[in-house]
Structure formats: structure tokens, C-alpha cells
């Protein structure tokens, strides 16, 4: 088995990415502290051809060298928007016809493996602060809560890992 060279990967150019039909998902970052996590989210968003990333509150914004370090240019391909308050992003998404889901551990949360998005439904997925998670008022305004099943002792994943898990799962279910 031979490893493929970069030229063999059939990567889209930034213009091709922007012109492509998108996976109907917006990722919302609710006060994410780590610029490396923000960059990783952009890179994952690019990998799954999502519509946009919404950066809220204290979440860092491009251009920034720490975001770029992990984004590897994905801030150029993935559309993004900044909101001072996450709740404003949620209200805007709902007004635009999105179902909004917080990724959090909460009473009556839907386990990710049991969640099935409706065909052709636009969805937004909110990921919270590394310590405090998704704000309660944001959870209250969301359509529902999705939880990533975990069986170890920590019941906590890095946000970049959580985004990767959720996007892969949703991509498989949507496509």
C-alpha cells in the first residue's frame, strides 16, 4: 500500500470550496478560549464542507497566528461570522430556519448515536467553553441537546475532539 502524495488528494481550491454545495451545518462556538481549538474547528469544518462557523463572545477571530497554526488556511475557505452574544447567533439561526442543538451533558439529552437529523434540514451545532460548557440560556433557547456518549472516568472531551466526533457522525447521517 502506497501513501498518496498531496497532489493525488484531489483537494478543492478555496474558490471551488466556496462554490460547492455545502453540508447544511453551522458550527457555533460559545465563548471558546483556546485559539488552537478555534483553528481546529475551522479545519474540521473545511473537511466536512460545512456552511459556516459562528464565533461568539470571547471566542477568537481570524486573522490570528494561533488560529492559523491549526486551521492551516481553513479560515480562508470556511465562511465565518462573529456575534458578541451567543444567544443572538441562536436567534439569527432559528430565524433562518435552522434547528439548533447544543452539545452538552444535560437532563433528557439525546445521545449522539440516537440522533437522526431530518433530511435537508439545516442544523446548527453549539459547542461551549472548555471549562463551563454551553451557557444555560443558550441551552434553553436551543431546539434540543445532544450528548456524546462516554464511558470512562472523565466524561469530558477537548472541544476540537468533540467537534470532530459530532461532524463525522452528522456527515455520515446527512450524506
Secondary structure, DSSP 8 states (H G I E B T S, - for coil): -----GGGS----HHHHHHS--EEEEEEEES---HHHHHHHHHHHHHTTEEEEEEETT---SS-HHHHHHHTTHHHHSEEEEESSHHHHHHHHHHTT-EEEEES--TT-EEGGG----TT--EEEEEEBTTTBS-HHHHHHSSEEEE----SS-----HHHHHHHHHHHHHHHH-
